[in-house]
């Protein structure tokens, strides 16, 4: 998060909402290239760590800690919006069409969808002069809000404590101070992640970018295969799994609601049945993400419908059903 904020501040000093200038200035010299790709790879690393963190929370049923889970989930939603806004700012071919497609989903909202769309993009369609002038300050403000929300998330975490793998409640255990035991482990992990980030950035810098990202935005030329970044592929597959934009939006909202909804305290540690459900859910999520990267044609459209249903079904039964009662594992 610190790397993203610092690199984002530096990039904002060079940014302009003029179409050609906003596209070319990012690679104007070696310094701006380094900062830009550090920012790009930082997003992918953050989402990878976030998905691992959320997977661990699901596995150990951390969603029973309502304040911690809710603040973290809100942070996840803001991070997705932040990543989408930042993806639009370079104004390349893929970012323009991503803004056009995803903002058009707002038009499917009954009653006030068209009004909300007009205020968001600054007119009747996505334009460089009006849309970027709105998206850039929104990108900055959301980044500041995320920093504050991280502090709240850490406060709630230290108030109630984190989930433990053994999932032993109502019992005594040996106390281990955070410093210097866990702080040294965290520093070691942070250094490792940063080294991995720099290695990927210098060895395969364009790996996380689509080929259309090197072409300036052209509103008369539609990319052959439009797809978002890898961390949005799951939701993109859900959106296009049905012909109706409103139907796809409802599927995504239902998935997010079930994902957030707190339920009974039940860990996967001692339940083989829950472990099977968890890994099946993870497998279908990865499969749905792969479908999102494919062309919107048969049989991928049909597969997206089946996979979306299975993901929602498995997530629901994972969080709200179990054959093993919790009190069976309580230790005095």
C-alpha positions in Angstrom: 0.0 0.0 0.0 2.8 2.4 0.8 4.6 1.7 -2.5 1.3 2.3 -4.3 0.7 5.6 -2.6 4.2 6.9 -3.2 4.4 5.8 -6.8 0.9 7.2 -7.4 1.9 10.6 -6.0 4.9 10.7 -8.3 2.8 9.7 -11.3 0.2 12.4 -10.5 2.9 15.0 -11.0 3.3 14.0 -14.6 -0.3 13.3 -15.4 -2.5 15.3 -17.8 -6.0 14.6 -19.0 -5.1 15.5 -22.6 -5.5 12.4 -24.7 -2.2 12.1 -26.5 -0.2 13.5 -23.6 -1.7 11.2 -20.9 -0.9 8.2 -23.1 2.7 9.2 -24.0 4.0 10.8 -20.7 4.0 7.5 -18.8 6.9 6.2 -20.9 8.6 9.5 -21.5 11.8 8.6 -19.7 13.4 5.9 -17.7 12.3 7.3 -14.3 8.6 7.7 -15.3 8.7 4.2 -16.9 10.1 2.7 -13.6 7.5 4.4 -11.5 4.6 3.5 -13.8 5.5 -0.2 -14.0 6.2 -0.3 -10.2 2.6 1.0 -9.8 1.2 -1.5 -12.3 3.0 -4.5 -10.8 2.1 -3.3 -7.3 -1.6 -3.6 -8.1 -1.2 -7.2 -9.3 0.9 -8.1 -6.2 -1.6 -6.4 -3.9 -4.6 -8.3 -5.4 -2.7 -11.6 -5.3 -1.9 -11.1 -1.6 -5.5 -9.9 -1.0 -7.0 -13.0 -2.6 -4.7 -15.3 -0.6 -5.7 -13.4 2.6 -9.4 -13.7 1.8 -9.0 -17.4 1.0 -7.3 -17.9 4.4 -10.2 -16.0 6.0 -12.8 -18.2 4.3 -10.8 -21.4 5.2 -10.6 -20.5 8.9 -14.1 -18.9 9.0 -12.8 -15.4 9.9 -16.1 -14.0 8.7 -17.6 -14.7 12.1 -15.6 -11.7 13.4 -18.1 -9.2 11.9 -16.2 -5.9 12.4 -12.9 -7.2 11.0 -14.5 -9.1 8.1 -16.8 -6.2 7.2 -14.0 -3.6 7.2 -11.8 -5.9 5.2 -14.6 -6.6 2.7 -15.3 -2.9 2.3 -11.5 -2.4 1.7 -11.7 -5.0 -1.0 -14.6 -3.3 -2.7 -12.8 0.1 -2.6 -9.7 -1.5 -4.0 -11.6 -2.9 -7.0 -13.1 0.5 -7.7 -9.6 2.1 -7.3 -8.0 -0.4 -9.6 -10.7 0.2 -12.3 -10.3 4.0 -12.1 -6.5 3.7 -12.3 -6.8 1.4 -15.3 -8.7 4.1 -17.2 -6.3 7.0 -16.6 -3.5 6.0 -19.2 -6.2 6.3 -21.9 -5.0 3.5 -24.1 -7.2 1.3 -26.3 -8.1 -1.2 -23.7 -8.7 1.3 -20.9 -11.1 3.3 -23.1 -13.2 0.3 -24.0 -13.1 -1.0 -20.5 -14.5 2.3 -19.3 -17.1 2.2 -22.1 -18.3 -1.4 -21.4 -18.2 -1.3 -17.6 -19.8 2.1 -17.1 -22.6 1.1 -19.5 -23.6 -1.5 -16.9 -24.8 1.4 -14.8 -27.4 2.2 -17.5 -29.1 -1.1 -16.6 -30.0 0.2 -13.1 -33.7 1.0 -13.0 -35.0 4.6 -12.4 -31.7 6.5 -11.8 -29.2 4.5 -13.9 -29.0 7.0 -16.7 -28.7 10.0 -14.4 -25.9 8.3 -12.4 -24.1 7.4 -15.7 -24.3 11.0 -16.9 -22.7 12.4 -13.7 -20.1 9.7 -13.6 -18.7 10.0 -17.2 -19.6 13.7 -17.6 -22.0 13.3 -20.6 -23.7 10.8 -22.8 -20.6 8.8 -23.4 -17.0 8.3 -22.2 -14.8 11.2 -23.3 -11.2 12.1 -22.5 -12.0 15.7 -21.5 -14.8 15.0 -19.1 -14.4 11.4 -18.0 -10.7 11.6 -17.0 -11.3 14.9 -15.2 -13.7 13.0 -12.9 -11.9 9.7 -12.6 -8.5 11.2 -11.6 -9.7 12.9 -8.4 -11.9 9.9 -7.6 -8.8 7.7 -7.9 -6.9 10.0 -5.5 -9.6 10.4 -2.9 -10.4 6.6 -2.8 -6.7 5.9 -2.2 -6.8 8.2 0.8 -10.0 6.6 2.1 -8.3 3.1 1.7 -5.4 4.2 4.0 -7.9 5.3 6.7 -9.9 2.1 6.3 -6.7 0.0 6.7 -6.2 1.6 10.1 -9.7 0.7 11.1 -9.2 -2.8 9.9 -6.0 -3.2 12.0 -7.8 -1.6 15.0 -10.7 -4.1 14.8 -8.2 -7.0 14.3 -6.2 -6.2 17.4 -9.4 -5.6 19.4 -10.8 -9.1 18.8 -7.7 -11.0 17.7 -7.0 -12.9 14.6 -8.2 -16.4 13.7 -5.9 -19.3 14.6 -5.4 -22.5 12.5 -6.4 -24.8 15.4 -9.6 -22.9 16.0 -9.6 -23.4 19.7 -12.0 -21.1 21.5 -12.8 -20.6 25.2 -9.4 -21.9 26.2 -6.0 -20.7 27.5 -2.9 -20.7 25.3 0.7 -19.5 25.6 1.1 -15.8 24.8 3.5 -14.8 22.1 4.3 -11.1 21.7 3.9 -9.5 18.3 7.3 -7.9 18.5 9.9 -9.3 17.9 8.6 -12.7 16.8 5.9 -11.8 14.2 7.3 -8.4 13.3 10.6 -10.0 12.1 8.6 -12.6 10.1 6.5 -9.8 8.5 9.7 -7.9 7.5 11.1 -11.1 6.0 7.9 -11.6 3.9 7.8 -7.9 2.9 11.4 -8.0 1.6 10.7 -11.2 -0.3 7.5 -9.8 -1.9 9.3 -6.6 -2.9 12.2 -8.6 -4.5 9.7 -10.7 -6.4 7.9 -7.5 -7.6 11.2 -5.9 -8.8 12.2 -9.2 -10.5 8.9 -9.5 -12.4 9.0 -5.8 -13.3 12.5 -6.0 -14.9 12.4 -9.5 -16.4 8.8 -9.6 -17.8 7.5 -6.0 -17.5 4.7 -6.3 -20.0 3.4 -9.6 -18.7 0.4 -8.0 -16.9 -0.5 -5.7 -19.8 -2.6 -6.5 -22.9 -1.2 -5.8 -26.3 -4.0 -3.2 -26.8 -2.5 -1.3 -23.8 0.3 0.0 -26.1 -2.2 1.6 -28.6 -3.7 5.0 -28.0 -7.5 5.0 -27.5 -9.5 5.0 -30.7 -13.2 5.1 -30.3 -13.8 3.9 -33.8 -11.8 0.7 -33.5 -13.1 -2.0 -31.2 -10.5 -4.5 -29.8 -10.9 -8.0 -31.1 -11.0 -9.6 -27.6 -11.8 -7.3 -24.8 -10.9 -8.6 -21.3 -10.1 -6.9 -18.0 -7.1 -7.5 -15.8 -6.7 -10.9 -14.3 -8.1 -9.9 -10.9 -11.4 -8.9 -12.6 -11.9 -11.9 -14.9 -14.1 -13.7 -12.4 -16.6 -10.8 -12.3 -16.3 -10.2 -16.0 -17.3 -13.8 -16.7 -20.3 -13.4 -14.4 -21.4 -10.2 -16.1 -21.5 -11.7 -19.5 -22.9 -15.1 -18.5 -26.4 -13.8 -19.2 -27.5 -11.6 -22.1 -29.1 -9.0 -19.8 -26.7 -6.5 -18.3 -29.0 -6.1 -15.3 -29.0 -9.9 -14.8 -25.2 -10.1 -14.9 -25.0 -7.2 -12.4 -27.4 -9.0 -10.1 -25.3 -12.2 -10.2 -22.2 -10.2 -9.2 -24.0 -8.4 -6.4 -25.5 -11.7 -5.1 -22.0 -13.3 -5.1 -20.5 -10.3 -3.2 -23.4 -10.3 -0.7 -23.0 -14.0 0.0 -19.2 -13.6 0.2 -19.6 -10.9 2.8 -22.5 -12.3 4.8 -21.3 -13.5 8.3 -22.4 -17.0 9.3 -21.8 -19.6 12.0 -18.4 -20.2 13.4 -17.0 -23.3 11.6 -13.4 -23.8 10.5 -12.2 -26.2 7.8 -9.5 -27.5 10.1 -11.3 -30.5 11.4 -14.0 -31.0 8.7 -12.9 -32.9 5.6 -16.3 -32.1 4.0 -15.7 -28.4 4.4 -12.2 -28.7 3.0 -13.6 -30.5 -0.1 -16.1 -27.7 -0.5 -13.5 -25.0 -0.2 -11.1 -26.5 -2.8 -14.0 -27.1 -5.2 -15.1 -23.5 -4.8 -11.5 -22.3 -5.4 -11.2 -24.5 -8.5 -14.5 -23.3 -10.0 -13.5 -19.6 -9.3 -10.2 -20.2 -11.2 -12.1 -21.9 -14.0 -14.6 -19.0 -14.2 -11.7 -16.6 -14.4 -10.2 -18.5 -17.3 -13.6 -18.4 -19.1 -13.6 -14.6 -18.6 -10.3 -14.4 -20.6 -11.8 -16.3 -23.5 -13.9 -15.0 -26.4 -17.6 -14.4 -25.7 -18.7 -17.3 -27.9 -19.9 -20.9 -27.7 -19.1 -22.9 -25.6 -17.6 -20.3 -23.3 -20.9 -18.5 -22.8 -22.6 -21.7 -21.7 -19.7 -22.7 -19.5 -19.9 -19.3 -17.8 -23.5 -19.8 -16.9 -22.8 -23.3 -15.4 -19.7 -22.1 -13.6 -21.4 -19.0 -12.2 -24.2 -21.1 -10.8 -21.8 -23.6 -9.3 -19.7 -20.9 -7.7 -22.8 -19.3 -6.1 -24.1 -22.7 -5.0 -20.8 -23.9 -3.5 -20.2 -20.5 -1.7 -23.6 -20.7 -0.1 -23.4 -24.2 1.2 -19.8 -23.6 2.3 -20.8 -20.7 4.5 -24.1 -21.9 5.7 -24.0 -25.7 6.0 -21.9 -28.2 7.8 -22.2 -31.7 9.2 -19.9 -31.1 12.1 -21.2 -29.0 15.1 -18.8 -26.3 16.4 -19.1 -27.3 20.1 -17.6 -30.6 19.2 -14.2 -28.9 18.9 -14.4 -26.6 22.0 -11.7 -27.4 24.5 -11.8 -26.4 28.1 
